[in-house]
Amino acid sequence: MGMGEPAHNLDNVMDAIELLGTLGDIGHKNLVFSTVGDPRVFERLPRGPVKPALALSLHTTRADLRVALLPRAPRIDPAELVEAGERYARTTGYPIQYQWTLLEGINDTDEELAGIEALLTGKYAVMNFIPFNEGEGLDFKRPSVERAREMARHLHRRGVLTKLRQSAGQDVDGGCGQLRRGWPKRHRPSCQHEPA
């Protein structure tokens, strides 16, 4: 997770999954394929001899906002993505893990809660809320702990299994999909040079 879209290297990823799930003797539900929802994933995974669990980066129920948040992701409406996930979940017998990075004022709204409820009620799914890790130079903000807990409780009460993940990496301004190069302030190299 957080290392790129596996569908961009699908043949090799499928070979690795098969190796790990057969010769490696790793339980298939313990292998997790994490994707933004490339259509090739839904074509290939059900046909493989090893069917891993699936984590889908959803992050919003709004198609327009998803394009803004995930500009390189395939243009699949969130409702269509959930339906494709549901078909795979029923094929494998494992719930889909929907990943949702919580962004203050963007996808932590009551409107989004209603959208999640509409999309996931009755689905074989787990919603994973992951609070955003703030970092220098990033425009997004992390919602309050209270708001994140309130959202998880709201969905639980309405029958949508929801987990509020403890977001690691705050101490290094990191997180899943948030890797970037940086220097500690005290060690940043000087850009000032004497003229030649």
C-alpha positions as CSV (number, residue, x, y, z in Angstrom):
1,M,0.0,0.0,0.0
2,G,1.2,3.5,-0.7
3,M,3.8,2.3,-3.2
4,G,1.9,2.8,-6.4
5,E,-1.0,1.2,-8.3
6,P,-0.5,-2.5,-8.6
7,A,-2.6,-2.7,-11.7
8,H,0.2,-0.8,-13.5
9,N,2.4,-3.9,-13.0
10,L,-0.4,-6.4,-13.0
11,D,1.3,-9.5,-14.5
12,N,4.1,-9.4,-12.0
13,V,1.8,-8.7,-9.1
14,M,-0.5,-11.6,-10.0
15,D,2.6,-13.9,-10.3
16,A,3.7,-12.7,-6.8
17,I,0.3,-13.3,-5.3
18,E,0.1,-16.8,-6.7
19,L,3.6,-17.6,-5.4
20,L,2.8,-16.3,-1.9
21,G,-0.6,-18.0,-1.8
22,T,0.7,-21.4,-3.0
23,L,4.3,-22.1,-2.3
24,G,4.5,-19.4,0.3
25,D,1.5,-20.9,2.1
26,I,0.1,-17.5,3.1
27,G,-3.6,-17.5,3.7
28,H,-5.4,-15.8,0.7
29,K,-7.3,-13.4,2.9
30,N,-4.0,-12.3,4.5
31,L,-2.8,-11.1,1.1
32,V,-4.3,-7.7,0.4
33,F,-4.4,-6.1,-3.1
34,S,-4.7,-2.3,-2.6
35,T,-6.0,-0.4,-5.6
36,V,-7.7,2.9,-6.6
37,G,-10.0,0.8,-8.7
38,D,-8.4,0.0,-12.1
39,P,-10.9,-2.0,-14.1
40,R,-8.2,-4.6,-15.0
41,V,-8.2,-5.6,-11.3
42,F,-11.8,-6.7,-11.4
43,E,-11.2,-8.7,-14.6
44,R,-8.1,-10.5,-13.5
45,L,-8.3,-11.1,-9.7
46,P,-11.4,-13.3,-9.9
47,R,-9.7,-15.6,-12.5
48,G,-6.5,-16.1,-10.5
49,P,-5.9,-19.3,-8.6
50,V,-5.2,-17.2,-5.5
51,K,-7.9,-14.6,-4.7
52,P,-6.5,-12.0,-2.3
53,A,-8.5,-9.7,-0.1
54,L,-9.2,-6.3,-1.8
55,A,-8.6,-2.8,-0.4
56,L,-10.2,0.0,-2.5
57,S,-9.2,3.6,-2.1
58,L,-12.5,5.3,-2.1
59,H,-12.0,8.6,-0.2
60,T,-15.3,10.2,-1.3
61,T,-18.8,9.3,-2.6
62,R,-18.7,12.1,-5.1
63,A,-17.3,11.5,-8.6
64,D,-16.2,15.1,-9.1
65,L,-14.3,15.2,-5.8
66,R,-12.7,11.8,-6.5
67,V,-11.3,13.2,-9.7
68,A,-9.8,16.1,-7.7
69,L,-8.4,13.9,-4.9
70,L,-7.2,11.1,-7.2
71,P,-6.4,12.7,-10.5
72,R,-4.6,9.7,-11.9
73,A,-7.2,7.1,-10.9
74,P,-9.5,5.7,-13.6
75,R,-12.7,7.7,-14.0
76,I,-15.1,5.3,-12.2
77,D,-18.1,6.6,-10.3
78,P,-17.8,5.6,-6.6
79,A,-21.1,3.7,-6.8
80,E,-19.8,1.6,-9.8
81,L,-16.6,1.0,-7.9
82,V,-18.5,-0.2,-4.8
83,E,-20.6,-2.5,-7.0
84,A,-17.5,-4.0,-8.6
85,G,-16.0,-4.5,-5.1
86,E,-19.2,-6.1,-3.9
87,R,-19.1,-8.7,-6.8
88,Y,-15.5,-9.5,-5.9
89,A,-16.3,-9.7,-2.1
90,R,-19.1,-12.2,-2.8
91,T,-16.8,-14.3,-5.1
92,T,-14.1,-14.6,-2.5
93,G,-16.0,-14.5,0.8
94,Y,-13.9,-11.6,2.1
95,P,-15.3,-8.2,2.8
96,I,-13.9,-5.3,0.8
97,Q,-11.8,-2.9,2.8
98,Y,-12.7,0.6,1.7
99,Q,-9.9,3.1,2.4
100,W,-10.9,6.7,3.3
101,T,-8.3,9.3,4.2
102,L,-10.1,11.8,6.4
103,L,-9.6,15.4,5.2
104,E,-11.0,18.2,7.3
105,G,-13.8,20.1,5.6
106,I,-13.5,18.0,2.4
107,N,-14.6,14.4,3.0
108,D,-15.6,14.5,6.7
109,T,-18.9,16.2,6.0
110,D,-22.5,15.1,6.9
111,E,-23.1,14.9,3.2
112,E,-20.3,12.3,2.8
113,L,-21.6,10.3,5.8
114,A,-25.0,10.1,4.1
115,G,-23.3,9.0,0.9
116,I,-21.3,6.3,2.6
117,E,-24.4,5.0,4.3
118,A,-26.2,4.9,1.0
119,L,-23.3,3.1,-0.8
120,L,-22.3,0.6,1.8
121,T,-25.4,-0.4,3.7
122,G,-26.0,-4.1,3.1
123,K,-22.6,-4.5,1.4
124,Y,-20.0,-7.0,2.4
125,A,-17.6,-4.2,3.4
126,V,-15.4,-2.6,6.0
127,M,-14.9,1.2,6.0
128,N,-11.4,2.1,7.2
129,F,-11.2,5.8,8.2
130,I,-7.5,6.9,8.2
131,P,-7.0,10.5,9.5
132,F,-4.7,12.5,7.2
133,N,-1.2,13.2,8.5
134,E,-0.5,16.9,8.1
135,G,2.9,18.0,6.7
136,E,4.7,21.2,5.8
137,G,3.5,22.6,2.4
138,L,0.4,20.4,2.3
139,D,-3.0,22.1,1.9
140,F,-5.1,19.4,3.6
141,K,-5.9,19.3,7.3
142,R,-6.5,16.4,9.7
143,P,-10.0,16.5,11.3
144,S,-10.3,16.4,15.0
145,V,-10.2,13.1,16.8
146,E,-13.8,13.9,18.1
147,R,-15.1,14.3,14.5
148,A,-13.4,11.1,13.3
149,R,-14.9,9.1,16.2
150,E,-18.3,10.7,15.7
151,M,-18.2,9.6,12.0
152,A,-17.3,6.0,12.8
153,R,-20.0,5.8,15.5
154,H,-22.6,7.3,13.1
155,L,-21.9,4.6,10.5
156,H,-21.7,1.8,13.1
157,R,-25.2,2.8,14.4
158,R,-26.5,2.5,10.8
159,G,-25.0,-0.9,10.2
160,V,-21.9,0.0,8.3
161,L,-18.8,-1.7,9.9
162,T,-16.3,1.1,10.3
163,K,-12.8,1.1,11.8
164,L,-11.0,4.3,12.8
165,R,-7.4,3.5,12.2
166,Q,-4.5,4.9,14.2
167,S,-2.6,6.9,11.7
168,A,1.1,6.2,12.1
169,G,3.9,8.3,10.7
170,Q,2.8,11.7,12.1
171,D,6.2,12.2,13.7
172,V,7.9,12.1,10.3
173,D,5.1,13.8,8.3
174,G,4.5,10.5,6.6
175,G,1.7,8.1,5.9
176,C,0.3,5.7,3.3
177,G,0.7,7.4,0.0
178,Q,2.3,10.4,1.6
179,L,6.0,9.5,1.0
180,R,8.2,12.4,-0.2
181,R,11.7,13.6,0.3
182,G,12.4,16.1,3.0
183,W,15.1,17.3,5.3
184,P,14.9,18.0,9.0
185,K,15.1,21.8,9.4
186,R,18.3,21.6,11.4
187,H,20.0,19.5,8.6
188,R,18.7,21.3,5.5
189,P,21.6,22.0,3.1
190,S,22.2,25.7,2.4
191,C,21.4,26.8,-1.1
192,Q,23.7,29.8,-0.8
193,H,26.9,29.6,-2.8
194,E,29.7,32.0,-3.4
195,P,29.8,33.3,-7.0
196,A,32.4,31.6,-9.1
